[in-house]
Amino acid sequence: MIIWWSTPATQQLAAAHEYIAAHDEAAASEIANHIWDSVGILARHPFAGRQGRVAGTRELVISGTPFLVAYRIEKKEVRILALLHAAREWPEEI
């Protein structure tokens, strides 16, 4: 399957990297790469994430981080909808 990142999800990844990089550039790159690699697994295993809190979505917990990736499976694509910090309130729609 093809992985497709939405504009908001891409911006959220960049914002997370920026925030972490303000304190530790190496850690920011490491976490961003870990998120990217974890999402890459969905190309082969799109049902690896759990059922999402928002109807029609799934959630991939990014191990070792406080982040979750919300996504939707559509035909031959995995659409990455959002990168969310687990401590933040979950949106009603993604």
For each residue, the residues with C-beta under 8 A, 3 or more apart:
1: 42 43 44 46 73 76 77 78
2: 43 76 77 78
3: 39 40 42 43 77 78 80
4: 77 78 79 80
5: 9 10 13 80
6: 9 10 79 80 81 82
7: 10 11
8: 11 12 81 82
9: 5 6 12 13 69 80 81 82 83
10: 5 6 7 13 14
11: 7 8 14 15
12: 8 9 15 16 82 83 84
13: 5 9 10 16 17 32 35 36 83
14: 10 11 17 18
15: 11 12 18 19
16: 12 13 19 20 28 31 32 35 67 83 85
17: 13 14 20 21 28 29 31 32
18: 14 15 21 22 28
19: 15 16 22 28
20: 16 17 23 24 27 28 31
21: 17 18 24 25 28 29
22: 18 19
23: 20 27
24: 20 21 27 28
25: 21 28 29
26: 29 30
27: 20 23 24 30 31
28: 16 17 18 19 20 21 24 25 31 32
29: 17 21 25 26 32 33
30: 26 27 33 34
31: 16 17 20 27 28 34 35 65 67
32: 13 16 17 28 29 35 36
33: 29 30 36 37
34: 30 31 37 38 62 64 65
35: 13 16 31 32 38 39 62 65 67 69 83
36: 13 32 33 39 40
37: 33 34 40 41
38: 34 35 41 60 62 63 69
39: 3 35 36 42 60 69 71 80
40: 3 36 37 43
41: 37 38 44 45 48
42: 1 3 39 45 46 48 49 60 71 78
43: 1 2 3 40 46 78
44: 1 41
45: 41 42 48
46: 1 42 43 58 73 78
47: 58 73
48: 41 42 45 60
49: 42 52 58 59 60 61 69 71
50: 58 59 61
51: 58 59
52: 49 55 56 57 58 59 70 71 94
53: 57 59 90
54: 57 70 90 91 92 93 94
55: 52
56: 52 72
57: 52 53 54 70 71 72 81 94
58: 46 47 49 50 51 52 70 71 72 73
59: 49 50 51 52 53 68 69 70 71
60: 38 39 42 48 49 68 69 71
61: 49 50 68
62: 34 35 38 65 67 68 69
63: 38
64: 34
65: 31 34 35 62
66: 85 86 87
67: 16 31 35 62 83 84 85 86
68: 59 60 61 62 83 84 85 86
69: 9 35 38 39 49 59 60 62 80 82 83 84
70: 52 54 57 58 59 80 81 82 83 84 94
71: 39 42 49 52 57 58 59 60 78 79 80 81
72: 56 57 58 78 79 81
73: 1 46 47 58 77 78 79
74: 77 79
75:
76: 1 2
77: 1 2 3 4 73 74
78: 1 2 3 4 42 43 46 71 72 73
79: 4 6 71 72 73 74
80: 3 4 5 6 9 39 69 70 71 83
81: 6 8 9 57 70 71 72 94
82: 6 8 9 12 69 70 91 94
83: 9 12 13 16 35 67 68 69 70 80
84: 12 67 68 69 70 88 90 91
85: 16 66 67 68 88
86: 66 67 68
87: 66
88: 84 85
89:
90: 53 54 84
91: 54 82 84 94
92: 54
93: 54
94: 52 54 57 70 81 82 91
